[in-house]
């Protein structure tokens, strides 16, 4: 936390609701609410650019200055508790603040900034994973940092740094985040060809014969060699005795000539 708490110029607003908040934002202001310490919630409006510039730096503890006061050091101390974004998740549309005392212990999230170049990244195919980019800590308001630095210079392939290994900047600061949460790790990126993997696992599939007859089809037709079915005549075989030759067929050789 900075030695001098940033001051946010604020205006009280009596009206609430979606339409009124839209009007406030159109004027370059940010709708917000202040609650806590067993007092009634108060709706306020902040200067949008001023507020966003502080939020982007990771600052969370502020004093609220009203009536345009520039040096209102006795203003209410508040903790930024939540930010609401638009449906695209890009623009801040509302802020929530909780009243706090400077000597009060609070729980809040703090951003993790990675510093140094991990030696494991020199390995071919190695990539840096940063699955947890902030941790929840408990500390006195005056000890709350804007961010916590994590040196990853000695991080090698297949190694990881967890929340339990993170050195907190304050002696009285307590880690609330799960100690097993991974803050940084180096892994080898592997390319997997899905088609080849599937073929290797399942083997070549037999092609389906789409023209094959379904069961029951062709029952009316006699199957070759079936009982009662006449065998096809051999090529050049003479017709049975007394049977007339097939149409267009020549008489058998050596047959009696017609008189």
One Martini backbone bead per residue (centre of mass of N, CA, C, O) as a GRO file, in nm:
protein
  259
    1UNK     BB    1   0.097   0.035   0.020
    2UNK     BB    2   0.067   0.349   0.012
    3UNK     BB    3   0.146   0.609   0.214
    4UNK     BB    4  -0.060   0.752   0.022
    5UNK     BB    5  -0.384   0.764  -0.008
    6UNK     BB    6  -0.593   0.757  -0.245
    7UNK     BB    7  -0.816   0.987  -0.406
    8UNK     BB    8  -1.171   0.983  -0.456
    9UNK     BB    9  -1.390   1.151  -0.632
   10UNK     BB   10  -1.722   1.220  -0.504
   11UNK     BB   11  -2.080   1.158  -0.554
   12UNK     BB   12  -2.387   1.182  -0.464
   13UNK     BB   13  -2.669   0.953  -0.518
   14UNK     BB   14  -3.022   0.903  -0.528
   15UNK     BB   15  -3.033   0.754  -0.787
   16UNK     BB   16  -3.138   0.444  -0.930
   17UNK     BB   17  -3.051   0.232  -1.187
   18UNK     BB   18  -3.001   0.164  -1.513
   19UNK     BB   19  -3.068   0.436  -1.652
   20UNK     BB   20  -2.911   0.622  -1.458
   21UNK     BB   21  -2.634   0.485  -1.502
   22UNK     BB   22  -2.616   0.552  -1.802
   23UNK     BB   23  -2.606   0.859  -1.762
   24UNK     BB   24  -2.350   0.867  -1.596
   25UNK     BB   25  -2.161   0.733  -1.809
   26UNK     BB   26  -2.218   0.956  -2.033
   27UNK     BB   27  -2.056   1.172  -1.828
   28UNK     BB   28  -1.789   1.017  -1.713
   29UNK     BB   29  -1.900   0.809  -1.501
   30UNK     BB   30  -1.900   0.593  -1.199
   31UNK     BB   31  -2.079   0.369  -1.057
   32UNK     BB   32  -2.138   0.330  -0.694
   33UNK     BB   33  -2.078   0.152  -0.375
   34UNK     BB   34  -2.119   0.184  -0.011
   35UNK     BB   35  -2.028  -0.044   0.257
   36UNK     BB   36  -2.050  -0.114   0.593
   37UNK     BB   37  -2.019  -0.090   0.935
   38UNK     BB   38  -2.332  -0.075   0.995
   39UNK     BB   39  -2.415   0.082   0.734
   40UNK     BB   40  -2.554   0.242   0.498
   41UNK     BB   41  -2.582   0.243   0.182
   42UNK     BB   42  -2.395   0.428  -0.077
   43UNK     BB   43  -2.446   0.621  -0.354
   44UNK     BB   44  -2.209   0.680  -0.620
   45UNK     BB   45  -1.983   0.901  -0.811
   46UNK     BB   46  -1.719   0.873  -1.044
   47UNK     BB   47  -1.436   0.926  -1.204
   48UNK     BB   48  -1.355   0.729  -1.451
   49UNK     BB   49  -1.054   0.782  -1.522
   50UNK     BB   50  -0.946   0.791  -1.233
   51UNK     BB   51  -1.038   0.510  -1.141
   52UNK     BB   52  -0.904   0.334  -1.365
   53UNK     BB   53  -0.609   0.419  -1.310
   54UNK     BB   54  -0.605   0.277  -1.030
   55UNK     BB   55  -0.704  -0.010  -1.098
   56UNK     BB   56  -0.470  -0.078  -1.308
   57UNK     BB   57  -0.247  -0.073  -1.059
   58UNK     BB   58  -0.392  -0.234  -0.802
   59UNK     BB   59  -0.559  -0.052  -0.639
   60UNK     BB   60  -0.777  -0.067  -0.319
   61UNK     BB   61  -0.709   0.182  -0.142
   62UNK     BB   62  -0.926   0.454  -0.025
   63UNK     BB   63  -1.034   0.789  -0.043
   64UNK     BB   64  -1.319   0.986   0.001
   65UNK     BB   65  -1.402   1.274  -0.191
   66UNK     BB   66  -1.601   1.554  -0.132
   67UNK     BB   67  -1.688   1.849  -0.283
   68UNK     BB   68  -1.396   1.873  -0.436
   69UNK     BB   69  -1.179   1.778  -0.256
   70UNK     BB   70  -0.819   1.747  -0.252
   71UNK     BB   71  -0.744   1.721   0.088
   72UNK     BB   72  -0.916   1.458   0.204
   73UNK     BB   73  -0.781   1.285   0.467
   74UNK     BB   74  -1.072   1.230   0.634
   75UNK     BB   75  -1.184   1.029   0.468
   76UNK     BB   76  -1.321   0.751   0.368
   77UNK     BB   77  -1.221   0.428   0.401
   78UNK     BB   78  -1.170   0.200   0.123
   79UNK     BB   79  -1.252  -0.117  -0.037
   80UNK     BB   80  -1.208  -0.293  -0.314
   81UNK     BB   81  -1.435  -0.561  -0.404
   82UNK     BB   82  -1.580  -0.485  -0.693
   83UNK     BB   83  -1.626  -0.552  -1.050
   84UNK     BB   84  -1.825  -0.448  -1.322
   85UNK     BB   85  -1.920  -0.569  -1.638
   86UNK     BB   86  -1.997  -0.603  -1.935
   87UNK     BB   87  -2.107  -0.837  -2.169
   88UNK     BB   88  -1.796  -0.841  -2.287
   89UNK     BB   89  -1.573  -0.787  -2.053
   90UNK     BB   90  -1.428  -0.476  -2.084
   91UNK     BB   91  -1.617  -0.275  -1.926
   92UNK     BB   92  -1.661  -0.072  -1.664
   93UNK     BB   93  -1.984  -0.016  -1.469
   94UNK     BB   94  -1.901  -0.101  -1.163
   95UNK     BB   95  -1.857  -0.036  -0.799
   96UNK     BB   96  -1.730  -0.185  -0.493
   97UNK     BB   97  -1.735  -0.076  -0.146
   98UNK     BB   98  -1.562  -0.100   0.170
   99UNK     BB   99  -1.551  -0.027   0.486
  100UNK     BB  100  -1.251   0.085   0.663
  101UNK     BB  101  -0.973   0.039   0.866
  102UNK     BB  102  -0.635   0.077   0.898
  103UNK     BB  103  -0.632  -0.157   1.148
  104UNK     BB  104  -0.767  -0.363   0.976
  105UNK     BB  105  -0.850  -0.685   0.899
  106UNK     BB  106  -0.822  -0.836   0.574
  107UNK     BB  107  -0.973  -0.984   0.276
  108UNK     BB  108  -0.786  -1.026  -0.032
  109UNK     BB  109  -0.681  -0.978  -0.350
  110UNK     BB  110  -0.360  -1.048  -0.519
  111UNK     BB  111  -0.139  -0.990  -0.748
  112UNK     BB  112   0.076  -1.171  -0.975
  113UNK     BB  113   0.425  -1.114  -1.049
  114UNK     BB  114   0.638  -1.209  -1.290
  115UNK     BB  115   0.992  -1.273  -1.258
  116UNK     BB  116   1.199  -1.345  -1.482
  117UNK     BB  117   1.381  -1.616  -1.650
  118UNK     BB  118   1.319  -1.921  -1.722
  119UNK     BB  119   1.529  -2.190  -1.778
  120UNK     BB  120   1.317  -2.390  -1.912
  121UNK     BB  121   1.271  -2.214  -2.184
  122UNK     BB  122   1.534  -2.336  -2.338
  123UNK     BB  123   1.360  -2.561  -2.405
  124UNK     BB  124   1.223  -2.739  -2.634
  125UNK     BB  125   0.872  -2.676  -2.608
  126UNK     BB  126   0.861  -2.477  -2.381
  127UNK     BB  127   0.619  -2.360  -2.131
  128UNK     BB  128   0.439  -2.112  -1.959
  129UNK     BB  129   0.244  -2.143  -1.667
  130UNK     BB  130  -0.048  -1.929  -1.523
  131UNK     BB  131  -0.317  -2.027  -1.350
  132UNK     BB  132  -0.240  -1.826  -1.101
  133UNK     BB  133  -0.278  -1.455  -1.068
  134UNK     BB  134  -0.402  -1.480  -0.767
  135UNK     BB  135  -0.432  -1.401  -0.414
  136UNK     BB  136  -0.544  -1.467  -0.088
  137UNK     BB  137  -0.531  -1.236   0.184
  138UNK     BB  138  -0.427  -1.149   0.523
  139UNK     BB  139  -0.448  -0.808   0.652
  140UNK     BB  140  -0.358  -0.507   0.702
  141UNK     BB  141  -0.440  -0.234   0.536
  142UNK     BB  142  -0.144  -0.100   0.539
  143UNK     BB  143  -0.019  -0.394   0.407
  144UNK     BB  144  -0.141  -0.375   0.134
  145UNK     BB  145  -0.061  -0.479  -0.171
  146UNK     BB  146  -0.071  -0.443  -0.514
  147UNK     BB  147   0.158  -0.670  -0.530
  148UNK     BB  148   0.327  -0.988  -0.604
  149UNK     BB  149   0.639  -1.120  -0.635
  150UNK     BB  150   0.770  -1.379  -0.869
  151UNK     BB  151   1.048  -1.579  -0.896
  152UNK     BB  152   1.140  -1.783  -1.206
  153UNK     BB  153   1.445  -1.840  -1.282
  154UNK     BB  154   1.460  -2.157  -1.150
  155UNK     BB  155   1.258  -2.267  -1.344
  156UNK     BB  156   1.185  -2.586  -1.462
  157UNK     BB  157   1.117  -2.861  -1.605
  158UNK     BB  158   0.855  -3.001  -1.428
  159UNK     BB  159   0.805  -2.745  -1.261
  160UNK     BB  160   0.673  -2.579  -0.955
  161UNK     BB  161   0.470  -2.312  -0.809
  162UNK     BB  162   0.324  -2.248  -0.508
  163UNK     BB  163   0.159  -2.082  -0.262
  164UNK     BB  164   0.346  -2.196  -0.032
  165UNK     BB  165   0.616  -2.057  -0.181
  166UNK     BB  166   0.520  -1.780  -0.125
  167UNK     BB  167   0.648  -1.468  -0.049
  168UNK     BB  168   0.550  -1.256   0.187
  169UNK     BB  169   0.589  -0.912   0.263
  170UNK     BB  170   0.442  -0.972   0.535
  171UNK     BB  171   0.460  -1.086   0.860
  172UNK     BB  172   0.123  -1.060   0.909
  173UNK     BB  173   0.071  -1.230   0.667
  174UNK     BB  174  -0.194  -1.436   0.518
  175UNK     BB  175  -0.268  -1.733   0.361
  176UNK     BB  176  -0.574  -1.842   0.188
  177UNK     BB  177  -0.494  -1.988  -0.031
  178UNK     BB  178  -0.434  -2.269  -0.165
  179UNK     BB  179  -0.122  -2.417  -0.132
  180UNK     BB  180  -0.161  -2.600  -0.414
  181UNK     BB  181  -0.160  -2.373  -0.591
  182UNK     BB  182  -0.066  -2.287  -0.912
  183UNK     BB  183   0.146  -2.027  -1.036
  184UNK     BB  184   0.392  -2.197  -1.175
  185UNK     BB  185   0.498  -2.363  -1.492
  186UNK     BB  186   0.685  -2.617  -1.677
  187UNK     BB  187   0.617  -2.731  -2.010
  188UNK     BB  188   0.568  -2.963  -2.271
  189UNK     BB  189   0.484  -2.928  -2.591
  190UNK     BB  190   0.242  -3.138  -2.757
  191UNK     BB  191   0.176  -3.298  -3.059
  192UNK     BB  192  -0.150  -3.415  -3.161
  193UNK     BB  193  -0.268  -3.663  -3.378
  194UNK     BB  194  -0.579  -3.769  -3.397
  195UNK     BB  195  -0.597  -3.964  -3.639
  196UNK     BB  196  -0.349  -4.143  -3.571
  197UNK     BB  197  -0.437  -4.225  -3.287
  198UNK     BB  198  -0.698  -4.368  -3.368
  199UNK     BB  199  -0.572  -4.579  -3.559
  200UNK     BB  200  -0.380  -4.709  -3.352
  201UNK     BB  201  -0.604  -4.802  -3.151
  202UNK     BB  202  -0.832  -4.936  -3.362
  203UNK     BB  203  -0.761  -4.964  -3.637
  204UNK     BB  204  -0.867  -5.100  -3.923
  205UNK     BB  205  -1.162  -5.069  -4.074
  206UNK     BB  206  -1.419  -5.227  -4.205
  207UNK     BB  207  -1.586  -5.212  -4.481
  208UNK     BB  208  -1.899  -5.125  -4.580
  209UNK     BB  209  -2.154  -5.302  -4.747
  210UNK     BB  210  -2.406  -5.140  -4.925
  211UNK     BB  211  -2.500  -5.377  -5.151
  212UNK     BB  212  -2.598  -5.569  -4.966
  213UNK     BB  213  -2.822  -5.794  -4.884
  214UNK     BB  214  -3.082  -5.843  -4.709
  215UNK     BB  215  -3.252  -6.019  -4.512
  216UNK     BB  216  -3.486  -6.189  -4.739
  217UNK     BB  217  -3.365  -6.126  -4.994
  218UNK     BB  218  -3.421  -6.338  -5.266
  219UNK     BB  219  -3.611  -6.594  -5.194
  220UNK     BB  220  -3.742  -6.647  -5.471
  221UNK     BB  221  -3.473  -6.716  -5.553
  222UNK     BB  222  -3.273  -6.957  -5.654
  223UNK     BB  223  -3.028  -7.130  -5.525
  224UNK     BB  224  -2.742  -7.264  -5.569
  225UNK     BB  225  -2.800  -7.610  -5.515
  226UNK     BB  226  -3.078  -7.632  -5.457
  227UNK     BB  227  -3.351  -7.793  -5.385
  228UNK     BB  228  -3.512  -7.825  -5.702
  229UNK     BB  229  -3.291  -7.703  -5.868
  230UNK     BB  230  -3.174  -7.626  -6.169
  231UNK     BB  231  -2.907  -7.682  -6.345
  232UNK     BB  232  -2.696  -7.546  -6.541
  233UNK     BB  233  -2.601  -7.564  -6.850
  234UNK     BB  234  -2.365  -7.662  -7.037
  235UNK     BB  235  -2.151  -7.579  -7.266
  236UNK     BB  236  -2.287  -7.743  -7.550
  237UNK     BB  237  -2.520  -7.885  -7.451
  238UNK     BB  238  -2.765  -8.099  -7.492
  239UNK     BB  239  -3.071  -8.138  -7.498
  240UNK     BB  240  -3.311  -8.296  -7.391
  241UNK     BB  241  -3.507  -8.548  -7.449
  242UNK     BB  242  -3.757  -8.393  -7.643
  243UNK     BB  243  -3.637  -8.125  -7.648
  244UNK     BB  244  -3.637  -7.817  -7.743
  245UNK     BB  245  -3.459  -7.596  -7.877
  246UNK     BB  246  -3.337  -7.316  -7.849
  247UNK     BB  247  -3.360  -7.018  -7.947
  248UNK     BB  248  -3.119  -7.007  -8.209
  249UNK     BB  249  -3.027  -7.294  -8.202
  250UNK     BB  250  -2.826  -7.539  -8.294
  251UNK     BB  251  -2.790  -7.830  -8.395
  252UNK     BB  252  -2.666  -8.107  -8.318
  253UNK     BB  253  -2.414  -8.293  -8.381
  254UNK     BB  254  -2.527  -8.570  -8.572
  255UNK     BB  255  -2.792  -8.520  -8.637
  256UNK     BB  256  -3.080  -8.557  -8.781
  257UNK     BB  257  -3.195  -8.504  -9.086
  258UNK     BB  258  -3.420  -8.342  -9.251
  259UNK     BB  259  -3.666  -8.480  -9.483
   0.00000   0.00000   0.00000
